[in-house]
Amino acid sequence: MKRTARSVALRVLLDSENGRRVSLATRFESSDFGSLRDRDRRLATELVYGVLRNRSLLDHQLDALLERPRAGLDPEVLQILRAGLFQLNYLKIPERAAVHESVRLCREFRKASAAPLVNAVLRRFLRDRPPLPDPGGTRSLSVRYSHPEWLVRRYLSRYGPEGTRTILERNNRPPPLHLWVNPFRTTREKLCRRLDREGVPFRLHPRLPHCVRVKSRSFVRHPLYRRGHCFLMSPASQEVAQLGDLSRCRVLGDFCAAPGGKSFILQARKRSGARLISCDLSLSRLRQMRARAGLYRTPQLRAVQADLVHPPFRRLFDFILLDVPCTGTATLRANPDIRWRLAEEDVQRMSRIQRSLLRSSFRMLRPGGQLVYATCATEPEENLGVVEHLLNREPEAELLRRPGGDFPKRESFFAACLVRKRGRTLRPPAAAGSGGRKTPAP
Ligand SMILES: C[S@@+](CC[C@H](N)C(=O)[O-])C[C@H]1O[C@@H](n2cnc3c(N)ncnc32)[C@H](O)[C@@H]1O
């Protein structure tokens, strides 16, 4: 069967509905995207991201146009209708073509019996244009900006209507592409000279020494990217891996390290002779990390599989970066699919895991050592709440750097720098030794 932009996009949307992550760097390099011409690849990308970013709004319109409940539609038909409405609402595609192609997709996906319904709904949309809900209030913002209501409610209570709109609007704009230029393969100057020669527009980050913004959505297929001269990483993530003074650190830990972006930055930053140990629970993510280390030619990666809830090492680290698993609510701009996967209960669930990870990681810090606790979440229970939980329980923990308060004005990750004060002993850990797998100190 011939792959078209619309059929490829539909498959990604169906996979996403079944829990598969949508990722610009991995999925869009896959064979089905790879077989499309540039123009079609752009359309497929626009359709996938557009439908995910506007899902509640499209569903609101569908509910007004359908004569029966949306919940009764086959998944394929629902996605065809969302994608069709997205094209009619937002893309400069002739209306006739958008309707015709949607009907054709019904046949391609063996839903020929739904073709008249799809045709009728899309034509009704062109005639009636259902109105948006009245402005103001949680429900209206949730529909207009397509975010889950529980998250909008939380933002409204903390940032008010204006701050909330700033966040929601920003989350729905395509993110700029930023690279970390890999010093083990090249330099920023060399890479930029090549971009210049090829006419790829770029801009240097004013503060981050390895960060370059490229204005080319298809850069993940560029030979420099494929050969590991750089990788995609937001400035906020790069900034987190730049925190802490490493000049005197001999043993460094990157905890919750896979697939490794921040480990590679730490490797470039650490002083020569210092050891970096990167730990993660997930074997498959560690495997990805090893493959990336090979591609990036980073020196001697020590990647260890360990459940960090049960301290696998003694008090050995001068510096730890703990980049915990989290809800990812600060990354909805790059990952619009996440918002449809999360439930409010996930915030508390993640917070409990993060508290255990922070407490046990702190115990692996030697006196005088520093720990950077980082999340890519916006919710206080995952951020300051976790740090305060530690400060209330560990008398040796001290907060060195209060996390910046730029959100919601500026996109950022959360990062808090903690230090383990010298000279006292810790209380015995509540859960220590209770079945935790102990690995000898390396
Ligand atoms: C936010 S991601 C880390 C991203 C990584 N720091 C980077 O820059 O590429 C969180 C990681 O925590 C790991 N993780 C979750 N629970 C863990 C545990 N109990 N012990 C160790 N790692 C864990 C996950 O496998 C996941 O790779």
The ligand as a Tripos MOL2 file, in Angstrom:
@<TRIPOS>MOLECULE
LIG
   27    29     1     0     0
SMALL
NO_CHARGES

@<TRIPOS>ATOM
      1 C1         13.7840   12.0290   33.3810 C.3       1 LIG1
      2 S1         14.3830   10.4760   32.9430 S.3       1 LIG1
      3 C2         16.1050   10.7320   32.9310 C.3       1 LIG1
      4 C3         16.6420   11.4800   31.7350 C.3       1 LIG1
      5 C4         18.1610   11.5270   31.7370 C.3       1 LIG1
      6 N1         18.6890   12.1640   32.9220 N.3       1 LIG1
      7 C5         18.7230   12.2500   30.5200 C.2       1 LIG1
      8 O1         19.1940   13.3860   30.6180 O.co2     1 LIG1
      9 O2         18.6830   11.6510   29.4380 O.co2     1 LIG1
     10 C6         14.1520    9.5500   34.4160 C.3       1 LIG1
     11 C7         14.8590    8.2160   34.4810 C.3       1 LIG1
     12 O3         14.6650    7.6800   35.7900 O.3       1 LIG1
     13 C8         14.7780    6.2740   35.6910 C.3       1 LIG1
     14 N2         14.2700    5.6760   36.9610 N.ar      1 LIG1
     15 C9         12.9870    5.5920   37.3900 C.ar      1 LIG1
     16 N3         12.9330    4.9940   38.6130 N.ar      1 LIG1
     17 C10        14.2120    4.6990   38.9640 C.ar      1 LIG1
     18 C11        14.8160    4.0620   40.0890 C.ar      1 LIG1
     19 N4         14.0680    3.6200   41.1240 N.pl3     1 LIG1
     20 N5         16.1540    3.8980   40.1220 N.ar      1 LIG1
     21 C12        16.9070    4.3390   39.0730 C.ar      1 LIG1
     22 N6         16.4050    4.9500   37.9720 N.ar      1 LIG1
     23 C13        15.0740    5.1330   37.9130 C.ar      1 LIG1
     24 C14        13.9710    5.9630   34.4510 C.3       1 LIG1
     25 O4         14.3290    4.7000   33.9150 O.3       1 LIG1
     26 C15        14.3420    7.1460   33.5310 C.3       1 LIG1
     27 O5         15.3860    6.7620   32.6660 O.3       1 LIG1
@<TRIPOS>BOND
     1     1     2 1
     2     2     3 1
     3     2    10 1
     4     3     4 1
     5     4     5 1
     6     5     6 1
     7     5     7 1
     8     7     8 2
     9     7     9 1
    10    10    11 1
    11    11    12 1
    12    11    26 1
    13    12    13 1
    14    13    14 1
    15    13    24 1
    16    14    15 ar
    17    14    23 ar
    18    15    16 ar
    19    16    17 ar
    20    17    18 ar
    21    17    23 ar
    22    18    19 1
    23    18    20 ar
    24    20    21 ar
    25    21    22 ar
    26    22    23 ar
    27    24    25 1
    28    24    26 1
    29    26    27 1
@<TRIPOS>SUBSTRUCTURE
     1 LIG1         1 GROUP 0 **** ****
